[in-house]
């Protein structure tokens, strides 16, 4: 199953558009990050 959503990422006082795609399949758990900017920090 593939789901796509559009959201915003805050950078200081600016909001930048972000496209998120999620694919759920049977099998082993897996997490891939594609197209990340160098030096970008993600906090979960």
C-alpha beads as a LAMMPS data file, in Angstrom:
LAMMPS data file: protein, C-alpha beads

44 atoms
43 bonds

1 atom types
1 bond types

-500.0 500.0 xlo xhi
-500.0 500.0 ylo yhi
-500.0 500.0 zlo zhi

Masses

1 110.0

Atoms # bond

1 1 1 0.000 0.000 0.000
2 1 1 1.452 3.395 -0.980
3 1 1 0.438 6.644 0.717
4 1 1 1.668 10.148 -0.145
5 1 1 1.185 13.324 1.842
6 1 1 2.384 16.899 1.707
7 1 1 3.443 18.732 4.847
8 1 1 5.734 21.536 5.985
9 1 1 9.096 21.545 7.750
10 1 1 9.907 24.540 9.934
11 1 1 13.307 26.158 9.417
12 1 1 13.502 29.070 11.832
13 1 1 10.443 31.169 10.995
14 1 1 10.146 29.789 7.455
15 1 1 8.110 26.753 6.445
16 1 1 9.403 24.633 3.556
17 1 1 7.198 22.122 1.711
18 1 1 8.010 18.422 2.210
19 1 1 6.586 15.429 0.338
20 1 1 6.365 12.182 2.344
21 1 1 5.791 8.769 0.753
22 1 1 5.052 5.642 2.797
23 1 1 4.912 2.094 1.448
24 1 1 3.711 -0.708 3.727
25 1 1 4.650 -4.244 2.668
26 1 1 4.950 -7.681 4.218
27 1 1 8.443 -8.702 5.287
28 1 1 11.138 -7.468 7.624
29 1 1 10.853 -3.963 9.126
30 1 1 12.820 -1.428 7.090
31 1 1 13.298 2.358 7.146
32 1 1 14.871 4.254 4.222
33 1 1 15.578 7.976 3.954
34 1 1 15.918 9.297 0.418
35 1 1 16.857 12.783 -0.739
36 1 1 17.962 14.189 2.618
37 1 1 19.927 17.395 2.537
38 1 1 23.511 17.119 3.850
39 1 1 23.779 18.419 7.421
40 1 1 20.020 18.246 8.022
41 1 1 19.136 17.052 11.541
42 1 1 15.998 15.012 12.183
43 1 1 14.774 14.610 15.732
44 1 1 12.301 11.828 16.441

Bonds

1 1 1 2
2 1 2 3
3 1 3 4
4 1 4 5
5 1 5 6
6 1 6 7
7 1 7 8
8 1 8 9
9 1 9 10
10 1 10 11
11 1 11 12
12 1 12 13
13 1 13 14
14 1 14 15
15 1 15 16
16 1 16 17
17 1 17 18
18 1 18 19
19 1 19 20
20 1 20 21
21 1 21 22
22 1 22 23
23 1 23 24
24 1 24 25
25 1 25 26
26 1 26 27
27 1 27 28
28 1 28 29
29 1 29 30
30 1 30 31
31 1 31 32
32 1 32 33
33 1 33 34
34 1 34 35
35 1 35 36
36 1 36 37
37 1 37 38
38 1 38 39
39 1 39 40
40 1 40 41
41 1 41 42
42 1 42 43
43 1 43 44
